């Protein structure tokens, strides 16, 4: 098994102790060694063939730079890396340095470490955009800890909030030599994927797997086994991947979330129908690992 999924991997030394040193942060982002990731309309700047992430220096992005709003990502390839939001209402800037692309494209073309850096930057920029006001008192908030938190500006409140991650399970359910896949109505024609859903308050991951599979397909699940995880910053999910074994086979679409669901053999999945999940997703990795299980029967 590969060590990580796309967008994952410990490629950035997040250097949490540096977040609490405002003097170091201010001096570092202004230095020649800093590498700045501009984020425009939830897109990162890339250039070259094959594509690579295009980072800027302080002097390149000064017109867009508010030091109090920059985000310290950590040390990337031994260089301090920052993310900076660029006003989405302006035309795409820095044309001489590359083009802006979204994460679904970047995840398919960038080296693993750069895809991880881009996901990190875009996720934090999106969180800041949605946290301009305090959830407790309604006052304005400001970035804190190098952009890794926000602080309420009301002295009576002073609430500190941190980036939120929404856990979601995703599971490859098998029964004998078949696996369970479903499709949503909004997906491209013929595409099927693994069952997924958000974890609810007070619920364990295993319980979420069993609940989601039953709610969407009426299938009862027995044993559940952890597979791997994937940050999914669209905008703030963490996909927790599992494999599981069904104890029933009769499908019924209980909650109407899926348009269709069915049992598929390995031979069917290799035939071209149904269309499998996109390769950048953990869903595709779950399917591929099931397809390639040692000793598995084709039919």
Steps between C-alpha positions, in 0.01 A plus 500: 500500500629849419583713801245771425212610279504802271504828701633308803854444625718671761682718248465826694669542836225707657738641764223584743735682738573760230132595481523669839798720408361806318839665466645191330197474270518865395872484431480167320220580256689815398823307442635367173476141623121504551284321243146634466209299358242737349140372512253658261139377487600175674767441239878477520757628252681238289746514214717279283471165329453282688317747724647607832376739765618856444592681822578869524728722703396789720590755231287318239179506703547817706201674339269227634677438827352594834751356748228458763300279263779273375501138613813317609477147359832375634833397352478357149817365340690679779346837406236688704170482310207740530156518337347830393145557377471704182177693445278279289329802340813596308612332182741213552836663581860383456450388139876508452537240777240245390127425505257442785336157521269330749590211725320233300734576213807556717458167676541319168810683373711631788770306685368355825668755726375796296144364490517474879621860530227629267227316693633642827503857365158489336333340803629768740415789266145365466463468878610860559253625241214345697614610847496879483262526797501339843254212538437594863449877501496605136799736523767508232784251525864533396766242411709365784789253530634562153157456346439164667229641728268801521444719804184694584580873517252561782686531831194362678507186291851436360388160373765313302384273219698244305466350152223241491527162336182304424554122528330286238517124453540333163481124470550215254240239597565147374293183498667192356655600167289814454516853634226753563501826302242773457447813294352842562274657240732800453804289402617443141305229322609149593722597794471300823695534822535373854256591777584813700350740751576734787556380854229625737550633856540227760575238234804278460654451157391135489145597594500766227608239243215266595241779515592658167508171314161398640340842444613517138471135391321296771809278528606377844872516570695267727873550551652841421872558439690828470679550167644855473398866503505795264468873563223621272502881516175560310499691724581323829438126506721216615413175325551196723518191283384153603434158359205301633319173447128481439274258682205557264458556125156644426539862394237762572565873468374599843575873512484590130853641500609258230343462159618139472719244675613151412739211554787478251761232432863575423445392142217753463706782651786429261265496200452878489155508658430633743739792476718505810567795734760759400858387561581784739236382750531253786187336355703391198779370721252292699363350178844442347630328813196271502550424130866411560460286812735202487314179434172669416278330244417689182131405483 
